[in-house]
Amino acid sequence: MPRVKPGTVIRSNLNGSNGWSYRGMRFITHSVQPGDVNHIDWAQESKTKKAVARQQLSSPAIPTLFDNILTPAQLAELAAQDALPKVGLPTFVLVHALDRDSGDRELVIGHSRYNEDDGAPWNWHDSLLTAHKPETTEQPLPNRTVAPSPVAPDVPVRLRQPAADRKAQ
């Protein structure tokens, strides 16, 4: 595991959503059912998740048709209609899913996309469980000469009586 100096990653919740920040970037969590990572409808999520999905990570603002037609007051009124919280830091989403019965799990990180158009829920995302597996080398541990025992002795086990039987005695 890499060493991380204390204070490098700090808690940075966003309007009640669990979050952490690192070098000017925030990461918040989101839970889904297994298999739903690519089917998230951010337009139906909380106001915070909507705001994160609508954020533009590129610096220069892209002009729109409304910039040339509406007055600044009308633009501000239009922006206020959503009443979405301010995101502040560039924010990415860490999505996790776990099937308790089968043990299937998913863990992805990405830049969510506001998909009210029924399009893809991600501008980009990466699986943290399958992508970028670290290289490993099989090396024996130094000074280890313990051989496994072919036969392990049984462990003594004592069965307890049910509570109802104990009370009757």
C-alpha positions, 0 to 999 in steps of 0.5 A, spaced: 500 500 500 502 506 498 504 511 504 499 517 505 502 523 509 496 525 514 492 531 512 493 529 505 486 527 504 481 531 508 474 530 509 470 534 505 462 532 505 458 536 500 451 538 503 451 531 507 454 527 501 460 523 504 466 526 501 474 527 501 478 532 498 485 531 495 489 537 491 483 541 490 479 535 487 473 532 491 470 525 491 463 523 493 460 516 494 454 514 491 451 507 492 447 503 487 445 496 486 450 491 482 449 492 475 446 499 475 453 503 475 452 504 467 444 506 468 444 511 473 439 517 472 443 523 475 437 527 473 433 523 479 438 523 484 439 528 490 440 536 488 447 535 490 448 529 485 445 533 480 449 539 481 455 534 481 453 531 474 452 538 471 458 541 473 463 543 467 470 541 469 473 545 463 475 552 465 473 556 459 465 557 459 462 555 453 457 560 450 450 558 449 444 561 445 442 564 451 448 568 453 446 572 446 439 573 447 437 573 455 439 579 459 444 577 465 438 578 470 434 573 466 440 568 466 440 569 473 433 567 474 434 561 469 440 559 473 436 560 480 430 556 478 434 549 479 436 551 486 442 546 485 447 547 491 454 550 489 459 544 488 465 549 489 471 544 487 471 539 481 468 533 484 468 526 482 463 520 484 465 514 487 460 509 486 459 502 489 455 496 489 455 489 493 450 483 492 451 480 499 448 473 497 453 472 491 459 477 493 459 480 486 461 487 487 463 494 483 467 500 485 468 505 479 470 512 480 468 518 474 465 524 472 458 524 472 454 526 466 447 530 467 443 525 463 436 528 463 436 526 455 436 518 457 444 518 455 450 515 458 451 517 466 458 518 465 463 523 461 468 518 463 469 512 469 474 507 471 473 501 475 477 501 481 477 493 481 479 491 474 483 497 471 490 498 473 492 492 477 498 493 480 504 489 478 506 484 483 512 479 484 512 472 487 517 472 492 518 468 498 518 472 505 525 472 508 527 468 514 520 464 513 521 456 514 515 454 517 512 448 514 504 447 514 502 441 519 499 436 515 494 434 520 492 439 525 489 437 532 481 438 533 479 444 537 475 442 543 468 445 542 463 445 548 455 446 546 451 450 550 444 449 551 439 454 549 437 459 553 430 456 555 433 450 557 438 453 562 432 457 565 428 451 566 434 448 570 
